[in-house]
Amino acid sequence: MNTKLDANRYHNLRTDADKDPPEDNSMDALSVLRDHDLSPSYPRKRILEYLMDYHNHPTVGQIYQDLVGDIPSLSKTTVYNTLKTFVERHIAEVITIEGKENRYDLYNPETHAHFKCESCGNVFDISVGMSLLSLPDLQGFEVHDHSVHFNGFCPSCLGSA
């Protein structure tokens, strides 16, 4: 069983919110589910396609609202449980911003940060050179995970101000 997605195949590091029309990722979604020993149920396939098509770091509620019209039997519990499984299998990752909302994105093993615009609310992936950081206070610690978040105004919102 694959435990991590190939970053080049399944996830391109994004530095801007999704503005293009969604691509058809139905075959990729089926491959990812099968590669991770998950049965490709219709809700799983559609939730994964949503993450592959829209690069908006959605919440459970956003995914539910956008898919319930196509899947009338869908519940928020199904979305939550599916995303939990995706996180456990390294298909998706949880992004907690400002400590109050969990958002989801395709798993990306590359070190990156997130930027949330205080005006439009969009969340952007930002490349980070971790090797350039000096963290002497972590000497003697064993770090298992890290996250870096920035808040401010994105270029689009700054340009419209």
C-alpha positions, 0 to 999 in steps of 0.5 A: 500500500502506498502511504504517500502521494507522489507530489508531482503526480497528484499535487502541484504546489499552488501559490494562487487560489483556483481561478481556472475551470475544474479539470476532469480528474475522475480517473486520477481520483480512482487511481489514488483511491485504489493505490491507497486500498480504498474502495472507490465509492461514489462519495469518496471519488467525488470528495477527492475530485473536489480536492483535486479540482478546487484549490481553495483549502475547503472546510467540511461545510464548503465541500458538503454545500458544493456536493450535496446537489449532486449527491442528495444522500450526502451528509456532513458526517460522510464528508468528515469521515471521508476526509479523516480517512484521506488524512490517515492514508496521506491522501489529504492533510488538515490545515488549521488556520487561526486555531478555529477552522479545519481546512483540507488540501491534497497531501503535499510532502513538500514543505510549504506554508499557508497565507490567509487573506483577511479580506477575501478569506482565500488560503494560498500555498506558499513555498518556504525554504525551511533550510534557511530558517535558524531555529536555535531554540529547537536544539535538543528537540525532536520535531515531528510536524510543523506548520507555518501560517501567515495572515494579511492581504493578498495581491488581488485585495491589495489591488482593489483597495 
